[in-house]
Amino acid sequence: MKVPTMAEMMAEGKSPEVLFWVGCAGSYDDRAKKITKAFVKILNNANVEFAVLGTEESCSGDPAKRAGNEFLFQMQAMTNIEILNAYEIKKIVTACPHCYNTLKNEYPELGGNYQVMHHTEYLKSLLDDGRLTIESGQFKGKRITFHDPCYLGRANGIYEAPRDLIKKMDVELVEMKRCKSDGLCCGAGGAQMFKDSEKGDKEIFVERTEDALEVEPAIIATGCPFCNTMMTDGIKNKEKEKEIQVLDIAEIIASAEE
């Protein structure tokens, strides 16, 4: 796979069209790495000149901030901002809504001003510009439901870009009863991903998986590595792994091209 770093590009005197912010999940989590690879494959196929920060990328600071450690968040953010500004980065794309929300809405007050796009928004723009073609491939006619990530949907009002991409695939898009602005969290946001559950009689991810199962999909599509983990856990909890797949939209588009 062709994944140039910013340092390599600068050494060649080039600047990329867009910086791909991979994020902690996309870098280290084995499941989320597949989303990263799928997105890179699409960018390469669409001839997009992109770069990653590589080892210069640090956590965006989202989990620290959500967990209440503002001091740690600002330390992490300032380190990233210094690097991004040194490279004169203008446009960032990321497959993680948590990174997206933090870079877009919380970095500006610390001196980090960038055009930040979620990967579904960016893929939609490539599609609109005629640089990306989407095929249905193996997914033709399948029932797909989309789970809205909190930091993409309710926090930033992006509902249509992911759905537009799914609709281009000649599939049946079915909506859960709680969707878009009425969507339900998968249970991982607000740094909940990294702590044990509190007292109660049902896990949020189980509740959300039940919402999805009601519409009898073949695939639950997500646009967030955290949501992907939680919905996958939910499918395992319900012992439905053989019938239902949980896939990021980038994975669906990339594997349809094969």
N, C-alpha and C positions, 0 to 999 in steps of 0.2 A: 504494500500500500504506500502511496505517495503522501507523506505527511511532513511538509517542511516546517521548521521552527522559525520564529521571528528572527533569531540570531543569524541563522543560515541565510535568510532572505536579505537581511540588512547587509551581510557580508558581500552579497552579490549585487548590492545597490538597488535591490527591488523593494517595492512595498506591496503587500497583498491587498486584494479587493476587500477582504474581510478577515477578522481574527476569529478563529473558532475557539471559544472558551469551553474547555472540556469539562471542568468541574471535578470534584472529588469522586463522586459516584462513577462518572464516565471514565475516570482514570484508574480507579482501584477496585471497584465492585465488578466481579466476574460477569454478572448478568448485564450490568449497565455498559460494560466495555463493548458488548455486541451492538448496542445502540450507537455508540461512538463510531464503530467500524462501519455500520450501515450508513450513517450520515456522511462519513468521509468518502465512502464509495459513490454516493449520489453526487457529492461535490466534484469528485474526479470525473465522473461521467458527464457532468454539466460543464466541464472545463472552467470551473471557478478557481481563481488564484487565491488560495487561502493559506494561513499559517496558524500554528499553535505556539503558545509560550513554552511548552515543554516543561523542563524542571524549574523554569522561572515562574510558573503559575502556582499560586498558593490558594488555599480555601478562600472563597469570597467573603466568609465571615457570617454567613446567614445563620448557621446553627448556634454560634456564640451569641449573636444578637437576640435570636428568638428565645434562647435559654436565659437571657437576662444579663449576659456579660458584655456590657457595652464597651468596656475598656479593651477587652480582647478583640472585639469586632473592629474597633477603630485601628488597632495595631495591624490586624490582618488587611484591612481595607487600604490603609496608607501605604503598606508595602506593595500591594498590587497596583495602586494608582501611580506610584513612582515609576514602576516598570512600564505600565501602559503609556504614561505620558512621555517617558524617555523614548519609546518607540513611535511616538506620535500617532497612536491608534485612534481612528475615527469611528470605525464600525465594528461591532462585536456581535457574533451569533452564538447561541448556546442551546443545548438540548435540555437544560435543566431550568425549570421555572423559578426555582429558588435562587439560583445564580442570576437569572434574568431580572427578577424583581429587585434584587440587592444592587446589581450593577446599574440598573436603569434608574431606580428611585432613591437609593440611599448613598451612592457614590458621589453624585453631584455636589452635595453640601460639604464633602471632604476634598473637593477639587478634581473629581474624576467625571468629566463630561463626555459621554460617548453616545453614538446611536446604537442602541441595543435591541436585538431582535431575537425572538424565540425561533427555534429551527423550523417550526411549522409556518410561521410568518415568512421566513426567508425562503423556504421552499415554494410557498405560494407566489412570492415575488418572482422567483426564477420561472415558475410555470407561466405567469402572466406575461413575462418578457420573451417567452418562447425558447428559453434555454433548457427547460426541463420538460420532458414528456413522461406522462404517467401511464403505465399499462396495468391492466387488471391481472394478467397472468394467472397464477394458481388461485387467486382470490375471487375470480369472476363468480358473481351470483351469491357470494357468502354473506351471511348476516353479521354485521359488525356494529357494536355499540361503542360510543366514545365516552370515556370517563374524563370529565373536566378537572384538570389540576387546579387547586385553589389559587395558587400564585399566578396562574395564567389567566384563568377565568375571572373569578370574583375580584381578585386584587388588581387585575390589569385590563379587564374587559375584552379579552381575546377569546372569542367563541367560534367564529366562523372560519378562520384560516385552517385549523385542523380538519374541520368538517368538509370544507371545500376540497381538500386534498383527498379525503376518503371518497367523496362523491365522484371524483374523476376516475374511479377505479372500476366502475361497472359492478358495484356491490350493493347490498341492501343495508343502508344505514338506519338503525333502529335506536330511538332515544329512550333512555331510562326515564322513569317518572320524575326523578329528581335530577335535572340536568341544567346546564347553562347557569343562570344566576341563582337557580334553586339547587345547584349541585351539592353533593355531600362530600366532605373531606374523606380521603382514604384512610386517615388516621396517622399519617407520618409527618404532617406539617408542624411548624412551630417547634422544631427540635424534638418532637415526640418520637421520631425515627430512632433516636439514640438512647431512649430510656425505657424502662419496663412500664407496662400498663398499670394504671391505677385501679382502685376497687370499682367493681361494677359487674353486671351480669352478661355483658356482650362486648366483644371487641369491635371498634369502629370498622375495621377492614372486613369483618364478617358481615356487618350490616350493609356495607357498601357492595360487597360481592353479591348479597341477596338481591339488591336492586338490579344488578346486572343480569343475574340468572333469570329474573322475572321475564326479561324480553327474549330469552332463549337465543343468545348469540353464539356464533361459531368462534368469534374473536372479540376479546375486549381490547380496544385500542386505547393507548395512553400517550401522553406527551411529556412524561416526567419519570425519571428513574426511581424516585421514591414511590410514586403511585404504582409503577410497574411491580416493584417488590411486594407492596401490600396486596395488590389485586392477585398476584401469583400465590401469595400465602393464603388468600381467601379461597382461591380455586382448589388448592391442596386441602384446605380445611373441609371443603365440601366434597372432596374426592372426585373432582371433575376434570383432572388433568388430561385425561384421554380425549375428552370431548371439546374442551375449550382452551384456546391459546390466548395468552396475554402478550401483546406485541406493541412496541412503540411505532408511531406512524412512519418514522424513518425506516424501520425494519420492514414494514409492509411494502413501502415503495421500493426499497432496495431489492427485496427478494422477488417482487413481481417482475423486476427487470431481468431476472436470471433466465 
